[in-house]
Amino acid sequence: MFQGLRAQRLLALFALGWALLNFPLLGLWDRELTVFGLPLLPTAVFAGWAGLIAFAGWVAERGGGD
């Protein structure tokens, strides 16, 4: 079903995103800290989300591998 390196990377990225945005890992970021004046939890969520989008774009646009 998932043949090719690109499909496998996107599937692994999906699993990473699922784990990253799941409660046990989100609980690690729930602290009373700020990053440049922003609360830590939303900053970590949006940074992880942006990283997932950037990596998905890199995998999708990269030539070869299929």
C-alpha positions, 0 to 999 in steps of 0.5 A, a space after each residue: 500500500 505504502 510503496 516508496 520512500 516518500 510515502 514511508 517518510 510521510 507516514 512516519 511524519 504523521 506518526 511523529 505529529 500524532 505523538 507530538 500533539 498528544 496529551 502526555 507530551 503536551 503535559 511536559 510543556 505546561 509550565 509557568 514559563 514564558 518565551 519572549 513574553 509568550 506562554 510556553 505551551 502555545 509557543 511549543 505547540 505552534 513551533 512543533 506544528 510549524 516544524 511538521 509543516 516544514 518537514 512535510 513540505 520538504 518531503 513532498 517537494 524533494 525529488 526522487 525516492 519513489 
